[in-house]
Amino acid sequence: MRLQGKSIVVTGASAGMGKAIATLFVQEGANVIAVARRKERLDEMAQALKGCPGTFVPYPADITKQEQIEGALEQAVKEFGQLDVVVNNAGIIDGMEPIGEITNERLAQVMDVNFTAVLYSMRKAVNIFLDQGKGGNIICVTSVGAFRVTSGAAYCASKAAAAALVKNTAYMYMEEGIRCNAIAPGAISTEISSSMGRPNMKGYGRTKLIRATGPEAIGEAMDIAQAALYLASDESKYVNGATLTVDGGTCAG
C-alpha cells in the first residue's frame, strides 16, 4: 500500500475528483479527513469504505470559512497524531463570463472557493508542518484553465492564482522539506458544471474553440485520483513546484 499510515486531508471529498481521491487514498492505507459541505454524502462514503486498510473520517465544513478549513487540518493532528498531506481539491466554475460581464457576486464566489480557501488551507498546513519539523506535502487541484482560456475570467484567474501560490510555496519552503505540487485537469466528468447555471453565450462561444481541440473522450475522476496518489506517495519525493497536467493531450496542441 502506497500511503500506509499517512494522515491526509482532502477537500471537496464528497463528489467527483475529491471522492475518487479520498476513496483511493483510504484503499491505499491512508487515514483521511474528508472535508465537504454535504454531510450525508460523507456519511455514505464512510459506510462504503468500512473495512478498507485506511480510515475515513467525515468532516462537514465550508472551506471558505477560515476557522472551518483550519479546523479540518487540526482534526487530522488530533485524530491521527500528525498531518502528512493536504489535498486542496474543492472548486467551482464560473458562468464563462468574460471580464466585461462578470458580476462582483460571481467574482467573490469563485475566488473564495478556488483561491482564498486554498490560501487558508496552505498557510495552516505549512505552519503545522513547520511545528512538526518533518516536512510535509501539499497538492492543489488547479486546472488547464490556469494557462488556457477554457472558461470565464474569474475561473481562469482563480486557478492561475492558485497555481502561482503552489510554485511560490514550493520554492519558499523547500529547505524545510515541504513539497507543493499541482494537478491541472482538463475536461473531467464531474458535477462541477452544476455550479455554473446558464452559461454566458459570448464566453461559451469563445471557449468552444478551445474545447474543440481536445480529445474526443473526456477524462474520469479516477484519472485525477491516480495522479494525486503519485504526488501524495513517497514515489514523488523529488517532485516539487510541478504542475502535472492530466488533460488527454489538450494542451499539447
C-alpha positions in Angstrom: 0.0 0.0 0.0 1.5 3.3 -1.1 0.0 5.6 1.6 0.2 3.3 4.6 -0.3 5.3 7.8 -0.2 8.7 6.2 -2.5 11.4 7.7 -4.2 13.3 4.9 -6.9 16.0 4.5 -8.9 16.1 1.2 -11.3 18.9 0.4 -14.3 18.6 -1.8 -14.3 14.9 -0.8 -18.0 14.1 -1.3 -18.2 14.1 -5.1 -16.2 13.9 -8.3 -12.5 14.1 -8.2 -12.4 14.6 -4.4 -14.5 11.5 -3.8 -12.2 9.5 -6.1 -9.1 10.8 -4.4 -10.4 10.2 -0.8 -11.6 6.7 -1.8 -8.3 5.6 -3.4 -6.3 7.0 -0.6 -8.2 5.1 2.0 -7.8 1.9 -0.1 -4.1 2.6 -0.2 -3.8 2.7 3.6 -4.2 6.5 4.3 -6.1 8.0 7.2 -8.2 10.6 5.6 -10.1 13.6 7.0 -12.7 14.1 4.2 -13.9 17.7 4.0 -17.1 18.7 2.2 -20.4 20.6 2.9 -22.7 17.6 2.3 -22.6 15.5 5.4 -25.0 12.9 4.1 -22.7 12.1 1.2 -19.6 11.9 3.5 -21.6 9.5 5.8 -22.5 7.3 2.8 -18.8 7.1 1.9 -17.8 6.3 5.4 -20.1 3.3 5.3 -18.9 2.2 1.9 -15.2 2.4 3.0 -15.5 0.4 6.2 -13.1 -2.5 6.1 -10.5 -0.7 3.9 -6.9 -0.6 5.1 -7.1 3.1 5.9 -9.5 5.2 7.9 -12.2 7.6 6.5 -13.3 10.4 8.8 -16.2 12.7 7.6 -15.6 16.4 8.3 -18.5 18.5 7.2 -17.3 22.1 6.7 -17.4 25.2 4.5 -13.8 25.7 3.3 -14.4 29.4 2.6 -14.7 29.9 6.4 -11.1 30.2 7.7 -11.8 28.6 11.0 -13.5 25.6 9.4 -10.8 24.7 6.9 -8.1 25.3 9.6 -10.2 23.1 11.9 -10.1 20.2 9.4 -6.3 20.3 9.4 -6.1 20.5 13.2 -8.5 17.5 13.3 -6.0 15.4 11.4 -3.4 16.1 14.0 -5.9 15.3 16.9 -7.2 12.2 15.2 -4.0 10.7 13.8 -1.2 12.4 15.7 0.2 14.3 12.7 -0.5 15.8 9.3 1.4 14.5 6.3 -0.5 15.6 3.2 -3.2 18.1 2.3 -5.1 17.9 -1.0 -6.9 21.1 -1.9 -9.3 19.8 -4.4 -12.6 21.6 -3.9 -13.5 24.0 -6.6 -16.3 25.7 -8.6 -16.6 27.1 -12.1 -17.9 30.4 -13.2 -20.5 31.0 -15.9 -17.9 31.5 -18.6 -18.3 35.3 -18.3 -15.7 37.5 -20.0 -14.3 40.2 -17.8 -16.7 42.9 -19.1 -19.7 40.9 -17.9 -18.8 39.2 -14.6 -20.6 40.4 -11.5 -19.0 41.2 -8.2 -21.0 38.4 -6.7 -19.7 35.8 -9.1 -16.2 37.0 -8.8 -16.3 36.8 -5.0 -17.9 33.3 -5.0 -15.3 31.8 -7.4 -12.3 33.5 -5.8 -13.4 32.5 -2.3 -13.6 28.8 -3.2 -10.8 28.4 -5.8 -8.2 30.7 -4.3 -8.8 32.2 -0.8 -9.8 28.9 0.7 -6.7 27.3 -0.8 -4.6 30.0 0.7 -6.1 29.5 4.1 -5.5 25.8 3.9 -1.9 26.1 2.6 -1.0 28.7 5.2 -2.3 26.5 8.1 -0.7 23.3 6.6 2.7 25.0 6.3 2.7 26.1 9.9 1.6 22.7 11.1 4.4 21.1 9.0 7.0 23.6 10.5 5.8 22.8 14.0 6.1 19.0 13.3 9.6 19.5 11.9 9.3 16.6 9.5 8.4 18.4 6.2 5.0 17.9 4.5 3.2 17.6 1.3 0.6 19.9 -0.3 -1.3 19.0 -3.5 -3.6 21.6 -5.2 -6.0 20.7 -8.0 -5.9 23.6 -10.3 -6.9 23.5 -14.0 -5.7 23.8 -17.5 -7.7 27.0 -17.3 -4.8 28.4 -15.4 -3.0 28.8 -18.7 -5.6 28.3 -21.4 -9.0 30.0 -21.9 -11.2 27.1 -21.0 -13.8 29.1 -19.0 -14.6 32.6 -17.9 -12.3 35.3 -16.5 -12.9 34.6 -12.8 -12.3 30.8 -13.0 -9.2 31.1 -15.1 -7.8 33.9 -12.9 -8.6 31.9 -9.7 -6.8 28.8 -11.0 -3.8 30.8 -12.2 -3.5 32.4 -8.8 -3.6 29.0 -7.1 -1.0 27.7 -9.5 1.3 30.7 -8.7 0.8 30.0 -5.0 1.9 26.4 -5.5 5.2 27.4 -7.1 5.8 30.2 -4.5 5.2 27.8 -1.6 7.4 25.1 -3.1 10.3 27.4 -3.5 9.9 29.2 -0.2 9.8 26.1 1.9 11.9 23.5 0.0 14.7 23.8 2.6 12.2 22.7 5.3 11.2 19.6 3.4 7.8 20.9 2.4 6.7 19.9 -1.1 3.9 21.6 -3.0 2.6 20.5 -6.4 -0.4 21.0 -8.6 -2.6 18.8 -10.8 -4.2 20.6 -13.7 -7.1 18.6 -15.0 -8.6 19.1 -18.5 -12.2 18.0 -19.2 -13.2 15.6 -16.5 -16.6 14.0 -15.9 -17.7 15.6 -12.6 -20.6 17.6 -11.1 -18.7 21.0 -11.3 -20.9 22.3 -14.1 -23.9 22.3 -11.7 -22.4 25.4 -10.1 -22.3 27.2 -13.4 -26.0 27.9 -14.1 -26.8 29.2 -17.6 -23.5 29.9 -19.4 -22.6 33.3 -20.8 -23.1 33.0 -24.5 -20.1 35.1 -25.6 -17.9 33.1 -23.2 -19.3 29.8 -24.2 -18.9 30.6 -27.9 -15.3 31.7 -27.5 -14.2 28.8 -25.2 -15.9 26.3 -27.6 -12.9 26.9 -29.9 -10.5 25.6 -27.2 -12.7 22.7 -26.3 -12.9 21.6 -29.9 -9.1 20.9 -29.9 -9.3 18.5 -27.0 -9.7 14.7 -27.1 -12.9 13.1 -28.1 -13.4 11.4 -24.8 -13.4 13.3 -21.5 -11.4 12.1 -18.5 -12.7 10.3 -15.4 -12.3 11.3 -11.8 -10.1 8.3 -11.2 -7.6 9.7 -13.7 -7.1 12.6 -11.3 -7.1 10.4 -8.2 -4.2 8.3 -9.7 -2.2 11.5 -10.3 -2.9 12.6 -6.7 -1.8 9.2 -5.4 1.6 9.5 -7.1 2.1 13.0 -5.7 1.0 12.0 -2.2 3.3 9.0 -2.1 7.0 8.8 -1.4 7.5 7.9 -5.1 7.3 11.6 -5.9 9.7 12.7 -3.1 11.9 14.7 -5.6 8.9 16.4 -7.3 8.4 19.9 -6.0 6.8 23.0 -7.6 5.5 21.0 -10.5 2.2 21.0 -12.3 1.0 17.6 -13.6 -1.3 18.2 -16.5 -4.0 15.5 -16.9 -5.9 16.5 -20.0 -5.7 13.8 -22.6 -3.3 15.9 -24.6 -5.4 19.1 -24.9 -2.6 21.4 -24.0 -0.1 19.6 -26.3 -1.6 21.4 -29.4 
